[in-house]
Amino acid sequence: MNLPNKLTVLRMILVPFFVATLLMSGSNESLKWIALVLFVVASLTDFADGYIARKYNLITNFGKFMDPLADKILTISGMICLVELGRIPAWIVIIIVAREFIISGFRLIAVENGIVIAANMWGKLKTNFQIFMIILMIMNIPLLKIITDITMWIALALTIISLVTYVSANKQVLAGDM
């Protein structure tokens, strides 16, 4: 197993520790900051594994499948915990999760037809804003409430924009015209 794949596995291993710590944090400032560190470290493995895999040509089928899955598990787990903690409305998380299911299904249909749908700029921006939003919501600093709210709305907008751009750029997948 190469380094990028090890980083992906590490990210998945960190998720339950992050979730448990965040859910136990409540008003415990120490646990809140530990959860934040776990999330940031896990998020950094995402950036590191992709960079290393591309730079050193270490792209594998395992990485192609598990890296996006690990990203989704990390971010969606964080958002669900934040719903439980009352920091993000459930309906926003439902839209974000629905987008992930739709795109995952869309990619499966495409793969079955020999088409690879790569991440685009909108999807990458969406992920970055979601990560930034989760970080701000974990920190839960009252002075940053406006920035946190703006980031949440941008993340939601990018989620919808990325869905529309993926589907419109690859509508032949749904039409069966391949």
C-alpha positions as a Python dict, from the first residue, in 0.01 Angstrom:
ca = {
    (1, 'M'): (0, 0, 0),
    (2, 'N'): (149, 333, -104),
    (3, 'L'): (160, 654, 103),
    (4, 'P'): (-149, 823, -49),
    (5, 'N'): (-357, 511, 21),
    (6, 'K'): (-222, 494, 377),
    (7, 'L'): (-329, 856, 426),
    (8, 'T'): (-678, 770, 298),
    (9, 'V'): (-700, 479, 542),
    (10, 'L'): (-575, 706, 823),
    (11, 'R'): (-852, 955, 740),
    (12, 'M'): (-1112, 679, 772),
    (13, 'I'): (-961, 560, 1101),
    (14, 'L'): (-974, 915, 1241),
    (15, 'V'): (-1347, 957, 1166),
    (16, 'P'): (-1488, 757, 1461),
    (17, 'F'): (-1248, 929, 1703),
    (18, 'F'): (-1345, 1267, 1562),
    (19, 'V'): (-1718, 1187, 1582),
    (20, 'A'): (-1699, 1054, 1939),
    (21, 'T'): (-1494, 1350, 2056),
    (22, 'L'): (-1718, 1606, 1887),
    (23, 'L'): (-2039, 1451, 2019),
    (24, 'M'): (-1898, 1434, 2372),
    (25, 'S'): (-1769, 1791, 2355),
    (26, 'G'): (-2098, 1969, 2430),
    (27, 'S'): (-1973, 2256, 2644),
    (28, 'N'): (-1635, 2091, 2712),
    (29, 'E'): (-1386, 2331, 2552),
    (30, 'S'): (-1099, 2081, 2564),
    (31, 'L'): (-1290, 1813, 2374),
    (32, 'K'): (-1411, 2070, 2123),
    (33, 'W'): (-1051, 2163, 2038),
    (34, 'I'): (-943, 1797, 2025),
    (35, 'A'): (-1230, 1728, 1783),
    (36, 'L'): (-1118, 2026, 1576),
    (37, 'V'): (-759, 1899, 1561),
    (38, 'L'): (-878, 1551, 1458),
    (39, 'F'): (-1096, 1700, 1184),
    (40, 'V'): (-821, 1928, 1055),
    (41, 'V'): (-564, 1645, 1053),
    (42, 'A'): (-811, 1419, 870),
    (43, 'S'): (-887, 1698, 621),
    (44, 'L'): (-518, 1760, 559),
    (45, 'T'): (-470, 1392, 473),
    (46, 'D'): (-720, 1450, 193),
    (47, 'F'): (-513, 1729, 42),
    (48, 'A'): (-187, 1542, 102),
    (49, 'D'): (-292, 1209, -47),
    (50, 'G'): (-418, 1368, -369),
    (51, 'Y'): (-109, 1585, -407),
    (52, 'I'): (132, 1298, -344),
    (53, 'A'): (-60, 1056, -568),
    (54, 'R'): (-56, 1300, -860),
    (55, 'K'): (299, 1428, -812),
    (56, 'Y'): (458, 1084, -784),
    (57, 'N'): (213, 902, -1012),
    (58, 'L'): (88, 681, -728),
    (59, 'I'): (-274, 676, -842),
    (60, 'T'): (-439, 340, -773),
    (61, 'N'): (-786, 192, -814),
    (62, 'F'): (-806, 171, -434),
    (63, 'G'): (-733, 544, -412),
    (64, 'K'): (-978, 634, -687),
    (65, 'F'): (-1254, 455, -498),
    (66, 'M'): (-1164, 507, -133),
    (67, 'D'): (-1039, 868, -137),
    (68, 'P'): (-1374, 1024, -235),
    (69, 'L'): (-1555, 781, -6),
    (70, 'A'): (-1332, 876, 289),
    (71, 'D'): (-1395, 1246, 213),
    (72, 'K'): (-1770, 1195, 215),
    (73, 'I'): (-1760, 991, 535),
    (74, 'L'): (-1553, 1259, 709),
    (75, 'T'): (-1756, 1562, 599),
    (76, 'I'): (-2100, 1404, 628),
    (77, 'S'): (-2016, 1261, 972),
    (78, 'G'): (-1906, 1606, 1082),
    (79, 'M'): (-2224, 1770, 954),
    (80, 'I'): (-2450, 1510, 1116),
    (81, 'C'): (-2272, 1569, 1449),
    (82, 'L'): (-2320, 1943, 1402),
    (83, 'V'): (-2694, 1888, 1349),
    (84, 'E'): (-2699, 1698, 1679),
    (85, 'L'): (-2516, 1988, 1844),
    (86, 'G'): (-2764, 2240, 1697),
    (87, 'R'): (-2509, 2423, 1483),
    (88, 'I'): (-2644, 2350, 1134),
    (89, 'P'): (-3001, 2297, 1016),
    (90, 'A'): (-3082, 1936, 924),
    (91, 'W'): (-3240, 2039, 592),
    (92, 'I'): (-2908, 2181, 470),
    (93, 'V'): (-2730, 1857, 556),
    (94, 'I'): (-3005, 1661, 380),
    (95, 'I'): (-2947, 1860, 59),
    (96, 'I'): (-2570, 1808, 85),
    (97, 'V'): (-2606, 1433, 151),
    (98, 'A'): (-2862, 1399, -131),
    (99, 'R'): (-2616, 1565, -371),
    (100, 'E'): (-2346, 1315, -269),
    (101, 'F'): (-2579, 1018, -330),
    (102, 'I'): (-2693, 1158, -665),
    (103, 'I'): (-2337, 1218, -789),
    (104, 'S'): (-2218, 879, -659),
    (105, 'G'): (-2502, 706, -842),
    (106, 'F'): (-2436, 914, -1150),
    (107, 'R'): (-2068, 813, -1144),
    (108, 'L'): (-2161, 444, -1109),
    (109, 'I'): (-2382, 464, -1417),
    (110, 'A'): (-2103, 642, -1605),
    (111, 'V'): (-1840, 383, -1506),
    (112, 'E'): (-2066, 102, -1623),
    (113, 'N'): (-2064, 276, -1961),
    (114, 'G'): (-1688, 331, -1968),
    (115, 'I'): (-1703, 700, -1875),
    (116, 'V'): (-1496, 847, -1594),
    (117, 'I'): (-1638, 1164, -1443),
    (118, 'A'): (-1352, 1353, -1284),
    (119, 'A'): (-1396, 1610, -1010),
    (120, 'N'): (-1438, 1960, -1146),
    (121, 'M'): (-1364, 2303, -1004),
    (122, 'W'): (-1713, 2335, -854),
    (123, 'G'): (-1686, 2003, -672),
    (124, 'K'): (-1347, 2096, -531),
    (125, 'L'): (-1470, 2438, -419),
    (126, 'K'): (-1774, 2272, -260),
    (127, 'T'): (-1552, 2035, -63),
    (128, 'N'): (-1322, 2316, 52),
    (129, 'F'): (-1612, 2532, 168),
    (130, 'Q'): (-1775, 2238, 345),
    (131, 'I'): (-1450, 2168, 531),
    (132, 'F'): (-1409, 2536, 621),
    (133, 'M'): (-1774, 2550, 735),
    (134, 'I'): (-1730, 2244, 956),
    (135, 'I'): (-1414, 2391, 1110),
    (136, 'L'): (-1594, 2718, 1190),
    (137, 'M'): (-1894, 2532, 1332),
    (138, 'I'): (-1676, 2312, 1552),
    (139, 'M'): (-1497, 2621, 1683),
    (140, 'N'): (-1839, 2776, 1756),
    (141, 'I'): (-1699, 3123, 1827),
    (142, 'P'): (-1980, 3380, 1865),
    (143, 'L'): (-1772, 3657, 1705),
    (144, 'L'): (-1740, 3443, 1391),
    (145, 'K'): (-2114, 3363, 1365),
    (146, 'I'): (-2171, 3585, 1061),
    (147, 'I'): (-1867, 3438, 880),
    (148, 'T'): (-1980, 3088, 976),
    (149, 'D'): (-2331, 3152, 842),
    (150, 'I'): (-2201, 3303, 517),
    (151, 'T'): (-1967, 3005, 471),
    (152, 'M'): (-2260, 2767, 528),
    (153, 'W'): (-2469, 2941, 260),
    (154, 'I'): (-2177, 2943, 16),
    (155, 'A'): (-2115, 2572, 83),
    (156, 'L'): (-2483, 2500, 17),
    (157, 'A'): (-2483, 2707, -304),
    (158, 'L'): (-2165, 2535, -426),
    (159, 'T'): (-2322, 2198, -346),
    (160, 'I'): (-2616, 2278, -575),
    (161, 'I'): (-2399, 2439, -844),
    (162, 'S'): (-2162, 2141, -850),
    (163, 'L'): (-2458, 1902, -884),
    (164, 'V'): (-2601, 2097, -1176),
    (165, 'T'): (-2262, 2126, -1351),
    (166, 'Y'): (-2183, 1754, -1311),
    (167, 'V'): (-2520, 1649, -1445),
    (168, 'S'): (-2536, 1904, -1730),
    (169, 'A'): (-2180, 1832, -1844),
    (170, 'N'): (-2250, 1458, -1848),
    (171, 'K'): (-2620, 1439, -1939),
    (172, 'Q'): (-2541, 1173, -2200),
    (173, 'V'): (-2493, 934, -1905),
    (174, 'L'): (-2861, 971, -1811),
    (175, 'A'): (-2982, 973, -2169),
    (176, 'G'): (-2802, 646, -2244),
    (177, 'D'): (-2641, 808, -2551),
    (178, 'M'): (-2296, 661, -2513),
}
